[in-house]
Amino acid sequence: MAKSFFLKKNKKEILCIIPARGGSKGILNKNIVKINNKELINYTIDTAIKLKNYCDIVLSTDSKKIFSKCANKKKLIFNGLRPKKLSNSNSLTKDVVKYELKKTQQSLKKKYKYILLLQPTCPIRDYKKIIKAFNIIKSRDIDSVISISKVNANHPYRM
């Protein structure tokens, strides 16, 4: 039932974008660092693949290493390496999303109504809750949903 909510004549209305920059100030190549014998980004990709009936999935990266380890093997949409101006520590995610949306719509010759942004640095998520969010958007005729979690610590950087 929920699947048909977001499919119009077998065309997916949602574009899932996974932004994975190669550079990092803190941990070198953090998106492909292995955690429990699996690259960090692959936790996010695996969640996205569970949602493939709802959305097309794009990997956005400036890294050949991330591309070869991930997009190529998992058959994700890849619009080429991201430009340097969208790949530095001052780049804004919204600009990356606009760039990938435009490139994907041009290459697939289709328009998307919704965007799902899955950050690789937040790997623990429940795909069923994402589907629930899709249904909230559609049933309440709203244009966005964001997930939040209570932070138990009082650390100022986490507020």
N, CA, C and O atoms as a GROMACS GRO file, in nm:
protein
  636
    1MET      N    1   0.082  -0.119   0.000
    1MET     CA    2   0.000   0.000   0.000
    1MET      C    3   0.087   0.126   0.000
    1MET      O    4   0.068   0.214  -0.084
    2ALA      N    5   0.180   0.136   0.092
    2ALA     CA    6   0.264   0.255   0.103
    2ALA      C    7   0.346   0.276  -0.024
    2ALA      O    8   0.371   0.389  -0.065
    3LYS      N    9   0.388   0.165  -0.086
    3LYS     CA   10   0.470   0.176  -0.206
    3LYS      C   11   0.398   0.254  -0.315
    3LYS      O   12   0.459   0.338  -0.381
    4SER      N   13   0.271   0.228  -0.336
    4SER     CA   14   0.198   0.295  -0.441
    4SER      C   15   0.180   0.444  -0.413
    4SER      O   16   0.159   0.523  -0.505
    5PHE      N   17   0.188   0.483  -0.286
    5PHE     CA   18   0.181   0.624  -0.249
    5PHE      C   19   0.282   0.707  -0.326
    5PHE      O   20   0.252   0.820  -0.365
    6PHE      N   21   0.398   0.654  -0.348
    6PHE     CA   22   0.507   0.731  -0.406
    6PHE      C   23   0.544   0.689  -0.548
    6PHE      O   24   0.648   0.730  -0.600
    7LEU      N   25   0.462   0.609  -0.607
    7LEU     CA   26   0.488   0.570  -0.745
    7LEU      C   27   0.374   0.621  -0.831
    7LEU      O   28   0.257   0.595  -0.804
    8LYS      N   29   0.409   0.693  -0.934
    8LYS     CA   30   0.311   0.738  -1.032
    8LYS      C   31   0.347   0.674  -1.165
    8LYS      O   32   0.451   0.705  -1.224
    9LYS      N   33   0.261   0.586  -1.211
    9LYS     CA   34   0.288   0.516  -1.336
    9LYS      C   35   0.430   0.458  -1.337
    9LYS      O   36   0.504   0.474  -1.434
   10ASN      N   37   0.465   0.390  -1.229
   10ASN     CA   38   0.596   0.326  -1.212
   10ASN      C   39   0.714   0.423  -1.212
   10ASN      O   40   0.827   0.382  -1.236
   11LYS      N   41   0.689   0.550  -1.185
   11LYS     CA   42   0.797   0.647  -1.176
   11LYS      C   43   0.814   0.688  -1.031
   11LYS      O   44   0.718   0.732  -0.966
   12LYS      N   45   0.931   0.674  -0.981
   12LYS     CA   46   0.960   0.709  -0.843
   12LYS      C   47   0.962   0.861  -0.828
   12LYS      O   48   1.018   0.931  -0.912
   13GLU      N   49   0.902   0.910  -0.721
   13GLU     CA   50   0.895   1.054  -0.694
   13GLU      C   51   1.005   1.101  -0.599
   13GLU      O   52   1.022   1.222  -0.579
   14ILE      N   53   1.078   1.007  -0.541
   14ILE     CA   54   1.177   1.041  -0.439
   14ILE      C   55   1.318   1.015  -0.491
   14ILE      O   56   1.346   0.910  -0.550
   15LEU      N   57   1.406   1.111  -0.469
   15LEU     CA   58   1.547   1.093  -0.499
   15LEU      C   59   1.622   1.086  -0.367
   15LEU      O   60   1.618   1.181  -0.288
   16CYS      N   61   1.689   0.976  -0.344
   16CYS     CA   62   1.772   0.959  -0.225
   16CYS      C   63   1.914   1.000  -0.260
   16CYS      O   64   1.974   0.948  -0.354
   17ILE      N   65   1.968   1.095  -0.184
   17ILE     CA   66   2.105   1.142  -0.208
   17ILE      C   67   2.192   1.108  -0.088
   17ILE      O   68   2.158   1.139   0.026
   18ILE      N   69   2.303   1.043  -0.117
   18ILE     CA   70   2.402   1.008  -0.014
   18ILE      C   71   2.527   1.090  -0.042
   18ILE      O   72   2.603   1.056  -0.133
   19PRO      N   73   2.551   1.198   0.034
   19PRO     CA   74   2.670   1.281   0.012
   19PRO      C   75   2.789   1.226   0.090
   19PRO      O   76   2.784   1.215   0.212
   20ALA      N   77   2.895   1.192   0.021
   20ALA     CA   78   3.010   1.130   0.086
   20ALA      C   79   3.139   1.195   0.036
   20ALA      O   80   3.197   1.155  -0.065
   21ARG      N   81   3.182   1.296   0.109
   21ARG     CA   82   3.305   1.367   0.072
   21ARG      C   83   3.426   1.281   0.107
   21ARG      O   84   3.426   1.210   0.207
   22GLY      N   85   3.528   1.289   0.025
   22GLY     CA   86   3.650   1.212   0.049
   22GLY      C   87   3.736   1.271   0.160
   22GLY      O   88   3.796   1.197   0.238
   23GLY      N   89   3.742   1.402   0.166
   23GLY     CA   90   3.826   1.469   0.266
   23GLY      C   91   3.757   1.474   0.401
   23GLY      O   92   3.635   1.471   0.411
   24SER      N   93   3.838   1.483   0.504
   24SER     CA   94   3.785   1.495   0.639
   24SER      C   95   3.891   1.559   0.727
   24SER      O   96   4.010   1.527   0.715
   25LYS      N   97   3.849   1.647   0.813
   25LYS     CA   98   3.945   1.711   0.904
   25LYS      C   99   3.982   1.618   1.020
   25LYS      O  100   4.096   1.616   1.065
   26GLY      N  101   3.885   1.541   1.066
   26GLY     CA  102   3.906   1.459   1.184
   26GLY      C  103   3.964   1.322   1.156
   26GLY      O  104   4.074   1.289   1.203
   27ILE      N  105   3.892   1.243   1.081
   27ILE     CA  106   3.931   1.105   1.053
   27ILE      C  107   3.953   1.090   0.903
   27ILE      O  108   3.861   1.111   0.824
   28LEU      N  109   4.074   1.056   0.863
   28LEU     CA  110   4.109   1.041   0.723
   28LEU      C  111   4.019   0.936   0.656
   28LEU      O  112   4.006   0.824   0.705
   29ASN      N  113   3.959   0.974   0.543
   29ASN     CA  114   3.870   0.884   0.467
   29ASN      C  115   3.761   0.821   0.554
   29ASN      O  116   3.732   0.702   0.542
   30LYS      N  117   3.701   0.902   0.642
   30LYS     CA  118   3.607   0.848   0.740
   30LYS      C  119   3.491   0.769   0.680
   30LYS      O  120   3.443   0.674   0.742
   31ASN      N  121   3.446   0.806   0.560
   31ASN     CA  122   3.331   0.737   0.502
   31ASN      C  123   3.361   0.593   0.462
   31ASN      O  124   3.270   0.512   0.447
   32ILE      N  125   3.490   0.560   0.446
   32ILE     CA  126   3.524   0.422   0.411
   32ILE      C  127   3.606   0.352   0.520
   32ILE      O  128   3.664   0.246   0.497
   33VAL      N  129   3.609   0.414   0.638
   33VAL     CA  130   3.671   0.347   0.753
   33VAL      C  131   3.582   0.229   0.791
   33VAL      O  132   3.459   0.241   0.793
   34LYS      N  133   3.643   0.117   0.821
   34LYS     CA  134   3.566  -0.002   0.856
   34LYS      C  135   3.525   0.000   1.004
   34LYS      O  136   3.605   0.027   1.093
   35ILE      N  137   3.397  -0.028   1.024
   35ILE     CA  138   3.340  -0.043   1.158
   35ILE      C  139   3.271  -0.179   1.157
   35ILE      O  140   3.181  -0.203   1.077
   36ASN      N  141   3.314  -0.267   1.246
   36ASN     CA  142   3.265  -0.406   1.246
   36ASN      C  143   3.282  -0.471   1.110
   36ASN      O  144   3.192  -0.538   1.060
   37ASN      N  145   3.396  -0.450   1.050
   37ASN     CA  146   3.434  -0.512   0.922
   37ASN      C  147   3.351  -0.464   0.802
   37ASN      O  148   3.341  -0.534   0.702
   38LYS      N  149   3.291  -0.345   0.813
   38LYS     CA  150   3.210  -0.289   0.706
   38LYS      C  151   3.237  -0.140   0.697
   38LYS      O  152   3.240  -0.071   0.799
   39GLU      N  153   3.256  -0.088   0.574
   39GLU     CA  154   3.281   0.054   0.558
   39GLU      C  155   3.162   0.134   0.609
   39GLU      O  156   3.047   0.096   0.587
   40LEU      N  157   3.190   0.246   0.677
   40LEU     CA  158   3.088   0.331   0.736
   40LEU      C  159   2.978   0.364   0.635
   40LEU      O  160   2.859   0.352   0.667
   41ILE      N  161   3.014   0.404   0.516
   41ILE     CA  162   2.916   0.444   0.416
   41ILE      C  163   2.824   0.330   0.375
   41ILE      O  164   2.710   0.353   0.335
   42ASN      N  165   2.871   0.207   0.384
   42ASN     CA  166   2.789   0.094   0.342
   42ASN      C  167   2.670   0.068   0.433
   42ASN      O  168   2.573   0.006   0.391
   43TYR      N  169   2.675   0.114   0.556
   43TYR     CA  170   2.557   0.106   0.643
   43TYR      C  171   2.445   0.191   0.583
   43TYR      O  172   2.329   0.150   0.579
   44THR      N  173   2.481   0.311   0.538
   44THR     CA  174   2.384   0.401   0.477
   44THR      C  175   2.336   0.349   0.343
   44THR      O  176   2.216   0.353   0.314
   45ILE      N  177   2.427   0.301   0.261
   45ILE     CA  178   2.390   0.247   0.130
   45ILE      C  179   2.296   0.128   0.146
   45ILE      O  180   2.198   0.116   0.071
   46ASP      N  181   2.323   0.041   0.241
   46ASP     CA  182   2.237  -0.075   0.263
   46ASP      C  183   2.095  -0.033   0.304
   46ASP      O  184   1.998  -0.095   0.262
   47THR      N  185   2.084   0.073   0.385
   47THR     CA  186   1.952   0.125   0.420
   47THR      C  187   1.883   0.179   0.296
   47THR      O  188   1.766   0.151   0.273
   48ALA      N  189   1.956   0.255   0.216
   48ALA     CA  190   1.898   0.312   0.094
   48ALA      C  191   1.850   0.202  -0.001
   48ALA      O  192   1.744   0.215  -0.062
   49ILE      N  193   1.925   0.097  -0.013
   49ILE     CA  194   1.887  -0.013  -0.102
   49ILE      C  195   1.756  -0.077  -0.056
   49ILE      O  196   1.678  -0.124  -0.138
   50LYS      N  197   1.732  -0.080   0.074
   50LYS     CA  198   1.603  -0.132   0.124
   50LYS      C  199   1.487  -0.043   0.082
   50LYS      O  200   1.372  -0.085   0.085
   51LEU      N  201   1.517   0.080   0.043
   51LEU     CA  202   1.414   0.176   0.002
   51LEU      C  203   1.406   0.192  -0.150
   51LEU      O  204   1.338   0.282  -0.200
   52LYS      N  205   1.475   0.105  -0.223
   52LYS     CA  206   1.486   0.123  -0.369
   52LYS      C  207   1.352   0.115  -0.441
   52LYS      O  208   1.340   0.164  -0.553
   53ASN      N  209   1.250   0.054  -0.381
   53ASN     CA  210   1.118   0.052  -0.443
   53ASN      C  211   1.050   0.188  -0.436
   53ASN      O  212   0.954   0.214  -0.509
   54TYR      N  213   1.100   0.274  -0.349
   54TYR     CA  214   1.043   0.407  -0.329
   54TYR      C  215   1.123   0.517  -0.397
   54TYR      O  216   1.068   0.620  -0.435
   55CYS      N  217   1.253   0.496  -0.412
   55CYS     CA  218   1.336   0.607  -0.458
   55CYS      C  219   1.453   0.560  -0.544
   55CYS      O  220   1.497   0.445  -0.537
   56ASP      N  221   1.500   0.653  -0.626
   56ASP     CA  222   1.625   0.634  -0.698
   56ASP      C  223   1.736   0.679  -0.603
   56ASP      O  224   1.716   0.773  -0.526
   57ILE      N  225   1.852   0.614  -0.608
   57ILE     CA  226   1.959   0.639  -0.513
   57ILE      C  227   2.082   0.693  -0.584
   57ILE      O  228   2.132   0.633  -0.679
   58VAL      N  229   2.130   0.809  -0.537
   58VAL     CA  230   2.247   0.874  -0.595
   58VAL      C  231   2.358   0.880  -0.490
   58VAL      O  232   2.334   0.918  -0.376
   59LEU      N  233   2.477   0.842  -0.530
   59LEU     CA  234   2.594   0.865  -0.446
   59LEU      C  235   2.664   0.989  -0.498
   59LEU      O  236   2.699   0.998  -0.616
   60SER      N  237   2.684   1.085  -0.409
   60SER     CA  238   2.754   1.208  -0.445
   60SER      C  239   2.888   1.211  -0.373
   60SER      O  240   2.893   1.215  -0.250
   61THR      N  241   2.995   1.209  -0.450
   61THR     CA  242   3.128   1.210  -0.390
   61THR      C  243   3.229   1.278  -0.482
   61THR      O  244   3.208   1.292  -0.602
   62ASP      N  245   3.338   1.320  -0.421
   62ASP     CA  246   3.451   1.376  -0.494
   62ASP      C  247   3.567   1.277  -0.494
   62ASP      O  248   3.677   1.309  -0.541
   63SER      N  249   3.543   1.156  -0.442
   63SER     CA  250   3.649   1.059  -0.419
   63SER      C  251   3.637   0.938  -0.512
   63SER      O  252   3.534   0.870  -0.514
   64LYS      N  253   3.742   0.912  -0.588
   64LYS     CA  254   3.745   0.793  -0.673
   64LYS      C  255   3.742   0.666  -0.588
   64LYS      O  256   3.683   0.565  -0.626
   65LYS      N  257   3.805   0.675  -0.472
   65LYS     CA  258   3.811   0.559  -0.382
   65LYS      C  259   3.671   0.523  -0.331
   65LYS      O  260   3.633   0.406  -0.330
   66ILE      N  261   3.594   0.624  -0.290
   66ILE     CA  262   3.457   0.599  -0.242
   66ILE      C  263   3.372   0.545  -0.358
   66ILE      O  264   3.296   0.450  -0.341
   67PHE      N  265   3.386   0.606  -0.475
   67PHE     CA  266   3.311   0.559  -0.592
   67PHE      C  267   3.341   0.412  -0.621
   67PHE      O  268   3.249   0.332  -0.636
   68SER      N  269   3.469   0.378  -0.628
   68SER     CA  270   3.505   0.241  -0.666
   68SER      C  271   3.465   0.139  -0.561
   68SER      O  272   3.432   0.025  -0.594
   69LYS      N  273   3.467   0.178  -0.433
   69LYS     CA  274   3.430   0.085  -0.327
   69LYS      C  275   3.278   0.073  -0.310
   69LYS      O  276   3.229  -0.027  -0.257
   70CYS      N  277   3.204   0.175  -0.355
   70CYS     CA  278   3.061   0.178  -0.323
   70CYS      C  279   2.968   0.184  -0.443
   70CYS      O  280   2.898   0.087  -0.473
   71ALA      N  281   2.966   0.296  -0.510
   71ALA     CA  282   2.866   0.319  -0.616
   71ALA      C  283   2.877   0.215  -0.726
   71ALA      O  284   2.777   0.164  -0.775
   72ASN      N  285   2.999   0.186  -0.765
   72ASN     CA  286   3.023   0.092  -0.874
   72ASN      C  287   2.970  -0.046  -0.838
   72ASN      O  288   2.905  -0.111  -0.920
   73LYS      N  289   2.998  -0.092  -0.718
   73LYS     CA  290   2.960  -0.227  -0.676
   73LYS      C  291   2.811  -0.239  -0.646
   73LYS      O  292   2.751  -0.344  -0.671
   74LYS      N  293   2.751  -0.134  -0.594
   74LYS     CA  294   2.611  -0.140  -0.551
   74LYS      C  295   2.514  -0.090  -0.659
   74LYS      O  296   2.393  -0.087  -0.637
   75LYS      N  297   2.567  -0.051  -0.774
   75LYS     CA  298   2.486  -0.004  -0.887
   75LYS      C  299   2.398   0.116  -0.850
   75LYS      O  300   2.279   0.118  -0.880
   76LEU      N  301   2.459   0.214  -0.786
   76LEU     CA  302   2.390   0.338  -0.754
   76LEU      C  303   2.407   0.436  -0.869
   76LEU      O  304   2.496   0.421  -0.952
   77ILE      N  305   2.320   0.535  -0.874
   77ILE     CA  306   2.335   0.641  -0.974
   77ILE      C  307   2.458   0.722  -0.934
   77ILE      O  308   2.476   0.757  -0.817
   78PHE      N  309   2.541   0.750  -1.031
   78PHE     CA  310   2.661   0.830  -1.006
   78PHE      C  311   2.676   0.928  -1.121
   78PHE      O  312   2.693   0.888  -1.236
   79ASN      N  313   2.671   1.056  -1.089
   79ASN     CA  314   2.676   1.162  -1.191
   79ASN      C  315   2.816   1.214  -1.215
   79ASN      O  316   2.833   1.325  -1.265
   80GLY      N  317   2.915   1.138  -1.180
   80GLY     CA  318   3.054   1.183  -1.193
   80GLY      C  319   3.102   1.245  -1.062
   80GLY      O  320   3.022   1.275  -0.973
   81LEU      N  321   3.232   1.263  -1.053
   81LEU     CA  322   3.288   1.320  -0.930
   81LEU      C  323   3.238   1.462  -0.910
   81LEU      O  324   3.229   1.540  -1.005
   82ARG      N  325   3.206   1.492  -0.787
   82ARG     CA  326   3.155   1.624  -0.750
   82ARG      C  327   3.264   1.728  -0.768
   82ARG      O  328   3.380   1.700  -0.740
   83PRO      N  329   3.229   1.851  -0.813
   83PRO     CA  330   3.330   1.957  -0.828
   83PRO      C  331   3.393   1.995  -0.694
   83PRO      O  332   3.332   1.981  -0.588
   84LYS      N  333   3.516   2.044  -0.701
   84LYS     CA  334   3.590   2.084  -0.580
   84LYS      C  335   3.514   2.187  -0.498
   84LYS      O  336   3.517   2.183  -0.375
   85LYS      N  337   3.446   2.281  -0.564
   85LYS     CA  338   3.374   2.386  -0.491
   85LYS      C  339   3.260   2.330  -0.407
   85LYS      O  340   3.211   2.398  -0.317
   86LEU      N  341   3.217   2.206  -0.435
   86LEU     CA  342   3.113   2.140  -0.356
   86LEU      C  343   3.170   2.029  -0.269
   86LEU      O  344   3.096   1.945  -0.217
   87SER      N  345   3.302   2.028  -0.253
   87SER     CA  346   3.366   1.917  -0.182
   87SER      C  347   3.465   1.961  -0.076
   87SER      O  348   3.546   1.880  -0.031
   88ASN      N  349   3.460   2.084  -0.035
   88ASN     CA  350   3.552   2.126   0.071
   88ASN      C  351   3.478   2.139   0.204
   88ASN      O  352   3.356   2.124   0.209
   89SER      N  353   3.551   2.165   0.309
   89SER     CA  354   3.490   2.168   0.443
   89SER      C  355   3.392   2.283   0.461
   89SER      O  356   3.316   2.284   0.558
   90ASN      N  357   3.393   2.381   0.370
   90ASN     CA  358   3.300   2.494   0.378
   90ASN      C  359   3.178   2.476   0.287
   90ASN      O  360   3.088   2.560   0.288
   91SER      N  361   3.176   2.371   0.210
   91SER     CA  362   3.064   2.347   0.119
   91SER      C  363   2.937   2.318   0.199
   91SER      O  364   2.941   2.255   0.304
   92LEU      N  365   2.826   2.364   0.147
   92LEU     CA  366   2.697   2.343   0.212
   92LEU      C  367   2.626   2.222   0.151
   92LEU      O  368   2.625   2.204   0.029
   93THR      N  369   2.567   2.142   0.236
   93THR     CA  370   2.494   2.023   0.191
   93THR      C  371   2.382   2.062   0.095
   93THR      O  372   2.357   1.991  -0.002
   94LYS      N  373   2.316   2.173   0.122
   94LYS     CA  374   2.205   2.214   0.034
   94LYS      C  375   2.253   2.238  -0.109
   94LYS      O  376   2.179   2.212  -0.204
   95ASP      N  377   2.375   2.288  -0.124
   95ASP     CA  378   2.429   2.310  -0.258
   95ASP      C  379   2.461   2.179  -0.327
   95ASP      O  380   2.444   2.166  -0.449
   96VAL      N  381   2.508   2.082  -0.250
   96VAL     CA  382   2.535   1.948  -0.305
   96VAL      C  383   2.403   1.884  -0.349
   96VAL      O  384   2.396   1.825  -0.457
   97VAL      N  385   2.300   1.897  -0.268
   97VAL     CA  386   2.168   1.841  -0.301
   97VAL      C  387   2.115   1.904  -0.430
   97VAL      O  388   2.068   1.832  -0.519
   98LYS      N  389   2.122   2.035  -0.441
   98LYS     CA  390   2.075   2.104  -0.563
   98LYS      C  391   2.151   2.055  -0.686
   98LYS      O  392   2.091   2.029  -0.790
   99TYR      N  393   2.282   2.042  -0.672
   99TYR     CA  394   2.368   1.997  -0.782
   99TYR      C  395   2.328   1.857  -0.827
   99TYR      O  396   2.308   1.833  -0.946
  100GLU      N  397   2.318   1.763  -0.732
  100GLU     CA  398   2.287   1.624  -0.766
  100GLU      C  399   2.144   1.610  -0.819
  100GLU      O  400   2.119   1.530  -0.910
  101LEU      N  401   2.052   1.686  -0.764
  101LEU     CA  402   1.914   1.682  -0.812
  101LEU      C  403   1.909   1.725  -0.959
  101LEU      O  404   1.848   1.658  -1.042
  102LYS      N  405   1.974   1.836  -0.989
  102LYS     CA  406   1.975   1.888  -1.126
  102LYS      C  407   2.040   1.788  -1.222
  102LYS      O  408   1.985   1.759  -1.328
  103LYS      N  409   2.157   1.736  -1.185
  103LYS     CA  410   2.228   1.640  -1.271
  103LYS      C  411   2.145   1.513  -1.294
  103LYS      O  412   2.138   1.463  -1.406
  104THR      N  413   2.084   1.462  -1.188
  104THR     CA  414   2.006   1.339  -1.200
  104THR      C  415   1.881   1.360  -1.283
  104THR      O  416   1.848   1.277  -1.368
  105GLN      N  417   1.812   1.470  -1.260
  105GLN     CA  418   1.691   1.498  -1.338
  105GLN      C  419   1.724   1.513  -1.486
  105GLN      O  420   1.648   1.469  -1.573
  106GLN      N  421   1.838   1.575  -1.514
  106GLN     CA  422   1.880   1.590  -1.654
  106GLN      C  423   1.916   1.456  -1.716
  106GLN      O  424   1.873   1.424  -1.827
  107SER      N  425   1.994   1.376  -1.644
  107SER     CA  426   2.039   1.250  -1.701
  107SER      C  427   1.927   1.147  -1.716
  107SER      O  428   1.927   1.070  -1.812
  108LEU      N  429   1.832   1.146  -1.623
  108LEU     CA  430   1.721   1.049  -1.630
  108LEU      C  431   1.597   1.107  -1.698
  108LEU      O  432   1.499   1.036  -1.722
  109LYS      N  433   1.604   1.237  -1.730
  109LYS     CA  434   1.492   1.305  -1.795
  109LYS      C  435   1.362   1.286  -1.717
  109LYS      O  436   1.260   1.246  -1.772
  110LYS      N  437   1.369   1.318  -1.588
  110LYS     CA  438   1.251   1.309  -1.502
  110LYS      C  439   1.262   1.410  -1.389
  110LYS      O  440   1.370   1.462  -1.361
  111LYS      N  441   1.151   1.437  -1.324
  111LYS     CA  442   1.146   1.531  -1.211
  111LYS      C  443   1.113   1.453  -1.085
  111LYS      O  444   1.037   1.356  -1.087
  112TYR      N  445   1.174   1.497  -0.974
  112TYR     CA  446   1.144   1.437  -0.844
  112TYR      C  447   1.064   1.535  -0.761
  112TYR      O  448   1.082   1.657  -0.770
  113LYS      N  449   0.975   1.482  -0.682
  113LYS     CA  450   0.891   1.565  -0.594
  113LYS      C  451   0.952   1.576  -0.454
  113LYS      O  452   0.933   1.676  -0.386
  114TYR      N  453   1.025   1.472  -0.413
  114TYR     CA  454   1.081   1.466  -0.277
  114TYR      C  455   1.228   1.426  -0.281
  114TYR      O  456   1.275   1.362  -0.375
  115ILE      N  457   1.300   1.466  -0.176
  115ILE     CA  458   1.441   1.429  -0.162
  115ILE      C  459   1.458   1.363  -0.026
  115ILE      O  460   1.409   1.413   0.076
  116LEU      N  461   1.528   1.252  -0.025
  116LEU     CA  462   1.568   1.186   0.099
  116LEU      C  463   1.719   1.202   0.109
  116LEU      O  464   1.793   1.154   0.023
  117LEU      N  465   1.764   1.268   0.214
  117LEU     CA  466   1.907   1.289   0.236
  117LEU      C  467   1.954   1.193   0.344
  117LEU      O  468   1.905   1.198   0.457
  118LEU      N  469   2.047   1.105   0.310
  118LEU     CA  470   2.102   1.010   0.407
  118LEU      C  471   2.251   1.037   0.423
  118LEU      O  472   2.330   1.010   0.332
  119GLN      N  473   2.289   1.091   0.536
  119GLN     CA  474   2.429   1.122   0.565
  119GLN      C  475   2.500   0.994   0.608
  119GLN      O  476   2.451   0.923   0.696
  120PRO      N  477   2.615   0.963   0.549
  120PRO     CA  478   2.689   0.842   0.587
  120PRO      C  479   2.739   0.842   0.731
  120PRO      O  480   2.763   0.736   0.789
  121THR      N  481   2.753   0.960   0.789
  121THR     CA  482   2.807   0.969   0.925
  121THR      C  483   2.700   0.945   1.032
  121THR      O  484   2.728   0.955   1.151
  122CYS      N  485   2.578   0.914   0.990
  122CYS     CA  486   2.471   0.874   1.082
  122CYS      C  487   2.420   0.737   1.036
  122CYS      O  488   2.312   0.727   0.979
  123PRO      N  489   2.498   0.633   1.061
  123PRO     CA  490   2.469   0.504   1.000
  123PRO      C  491   2.357   0.423   1.064
  123PRO      O  492   2.306   0.329   1.002
  124ILE      N  493   2.319   0.457   1.184
  124ILE     CA  494   2.220   0.373   1.254
  124ILE      C  495   2.082   0.432   1.233
  124ILE      O  496   2.045   0.532   1.294
  125ARG      N  497   2.007   0.369   1.145
  125ARG     CA  498   1.872   0.416   1.116
  125ARG      C  499   1.784   0.297   1.081
  125ARG      O  500   1.832   0.191   1.039
  126ASP      N  501   1.656   0.316   1.099
  126ASP     CA  502   1.558   0.211   1.073
  126ASP      C  503   1.484   0.248   0.944
  126ASP      O  504   1.412   0.348   0.941
  127TYR      N  505   1.501   0.169   0.840
  127TYR     CA  506   1.438   0.202   0.712
  127TYR      C  507   1.285   0.206   0.723
  127TYR      O  508   1.220   0.276   0.646
  128LYS      N  509   1.228   0.131   0.818
  128LYS     CA  510   1.082   0.133   0.836
  128LYS      C  511   1.035   0.270   0.885
  128LYS      O  512   0.924   0.312   0.852
  129LYS      N  513   1.116   0.337   0.963
  129LYS     CA  514   1.082   0.472   1.007
  129LYS      C  515   1.089   0.572   0.892
  129LYS      O  516   1.015   0.670   0.888
  130ILE      N  517   1.178   0.546   0.798
  130ILE     CA  518   1.187   0.632   0.679
  130ILE      C  519   1.059   0.615   0.596
  130ILE      O  520   1.003   0.713   0.547
  131ILE      N  521   1.014   0.492   0.581
  131ILE     CA  522   0.889   0.467   0.509
  131ILE      C  523   0.773   0.535   0.581
  131ILE      O  524   0.684   0.592   0.518
  132LYS      N  525   0.774   0.529   0.714
  132LYS     CA  526   0.671   0.597   0.792
  132LYS      C  527   0.675   0.748   0.764
  132LYS      O  528   0.570   0.811   0.752
  133ALA      N  529   0.794   0.805   0.755
  133ALA     CA  530   0.808   0.948   0.723
  133ALA      C  531   0.753   0.978   0.584
  133ALA      O  532   0.688   1.081   0.563
  134PHE      N  533   0.778   0.888   0.487
  134PHE     CA  534   0.722   0.906   0.353
  134PHE      C  535   0.570   0.915   0.361
  134PHE      O  536   0.507   1.001   0.298
  135ASN      N  537   0.511   0.826   0.440
  135ASN     CA  538   0.366   0.824   0.452
  135ASN      C  539   0.312   0.948   0.523
  135ASN      O  540   0.204   0.996   0.489
  136ILE      N  541   0.385   0.999   0.620
  136ILE     CA  542   0.344   1.122   0.688
  136ILE      C  543   0.342   1.238   0.588
  136ILE      O  544   0.247   1.316   0.585
  137ILE      N  545   0.446   1.248   0.508
  137ILE     CA  546   0.454   1.355   0.408
  137ILE      C  547   0.334   1.349   0.314
  137ILE      O  548   0.269   1.450   0.289
  138LYS      N  549   0.305   1.232   0.264
  138LYS     CA  550   0.198   1.217   0.166
  138LYS      C  551   0.060   1.234   0.228
  138LYS      O  552  -0.025   1.302   0.171
  139SER      N  553   0.036   1.174   0.343
  139SER     CA  554  -0.098   1.177   0.402
  139SER      C  555  -0.134   1.314   0.461
  139SER      O  556  -0.252   1.349   0.468
  140ARG      N  557  -0.036   1.389   0.502
  140ARG     CA  558  -0.064   1.521   0.562
  140ARG      C  559  -0.038   1.635   0.465
  140ARG      O  560  -0.050   1.752   0.502
  141ASP      N  561  -0.002   1.603   0.344
  141ASP     CA  562   0.025   1.703   0.242
  141ASP      C  563   0.123   1.810   0.292
  141ASP      O  564   0.098   1.930   0.283
  142ILE      N  565   0.235   1.762   0.345
  142ILE     CA  566   0.343   1.851   0.389
  142ILE      C  567   0.463   1.826   0.299
  142ILE      O  568   0.466   1.728   0.225
  143ASP      N  569   0.562   1.915   0.306
  143ASP     CA  570   0.673   1.900   0.213
  143ASP      C  571   0.803   1.853   0.276
  143ASP      O  572   0.901   1.832   0.204
  144SER      N  573   0.807   1.836   0.407
  144SER     CA  574   0.932   1.788   0.466
  144SER      C  575   0.910   1.725   0.603
  144SER      O  576   0.815   1.756   0.675
  145VAL      N  577   1.002   1.636   0.637
  145VAL     CA  578   1.006   1.571   0.768
  145VAL      C  579   1.154   1.558   0.804
  145VAL      O  580   1.237   1.531   0.717
  146ILE      N  581   1.184   1.578   0.929
  146ILE     CA  582   1.322   1.560   0.975
  146ILE      C  583   1.319   1.471   1.099
  146ILE      O  584   1.230   1.483   1.183
  147SER      N  585   1.416   1.384   1.109
  147SER     CA  586   1.423   1.298   1.227
  147SER      C  587   1.514   1.363   1.330
  147SER      O  588   1.616   1.424   1.296
  148ILE      N  589   1.478   1.348   1.455
  148ILE     CA  590   1.558   1.401   1.565
  148ILE      C  591   1.566   1.298   1.676
  148ILE      O  592   1.483   1.208   1.685
  149SER      N  593   1.667   1.312   1.760
  149SER     CA  594   1.683   1.223   1.874
  149SER      C  595   1.717   1.305   1.996
  149SER      O  596   1.784   1.408   1.987
  150LYS      N  597   1.669   1.260   2.109
  150LYS     CA  598   1.701   1.326   2.234
  150LYS      C  599   1.848   1.302   2.266
  150LYS      O  600   1.897   1.189   2.257
  151VAL      N  601   1.917   1.408   2.305
  151VAL     CA  602   2.057   1.397   2.345
  151VAL      C  603   2.060   1.402   2.498
  151VAL      O  604   2.016   1.499   2.558
  152ASN      N  605   2.111   1.298   2.558
  152ASN     CA  606   2.110   1.291   2.704
  152ASN      C  607   2.223   1.368   2.770
  152ASN      O  608   2.215   1.404   2.887
  153ALA      N  609   2.328   1.392   2.694
  153ALA     CA  610   2.442   1.465   2.751
  153ALA      C  611   2.417   1.615   2.740
  153ALA      O  612   2.337   1.660   2.659
  154ASN      N  613   2.486   1.691   2.821
  154ASN     CA  614   2.474   1.837   2.818
  154ASN      C  615   2.593   1.903   2.752
  154ASN      O  616   2.624   2.018   2.781
  155HIS      N  617   2.658   1.831   2.664
  155HIS     CA  618   2.773   1.886   2.594
  155HIS      C  619   2.728   1.997   2.500
  155HIS      O  620   2.638   1.974   2.420
  156PRO      N  621   2.787   2.117   2.506
  156PRO     CA  622   2.740   2.230   2.425
  156PRO      C  623   2.747   2.206   2.274
  156PRO      O  624   2.666   2.261   2.200
  157TYR      N  625   2.842   2.125   2.227
  157TYR     CA  626   2.852   2.098   2.084
  157TYR      C  627   2.743   2.003   2.034
  157TYR      O  628   2.722   1.991   1.914
  158ARG      N  629   2.675   1.938   2.124
  158ARG     CA  630   2.570   1.844   2.086
  158ARG      C  631   2.431   1.907   2.095
  158ARG      O  632   2.332   1.840   2.065
  159MET      N  633   2.423   2.031   2.134
  159MET     CA  634   2.293   2.097   2.149
  159MET      C  635   2.248   2.161   2.020
  159MET      O  636   2.141   2.221   2.016
   0.00000   0.00000   0.00000
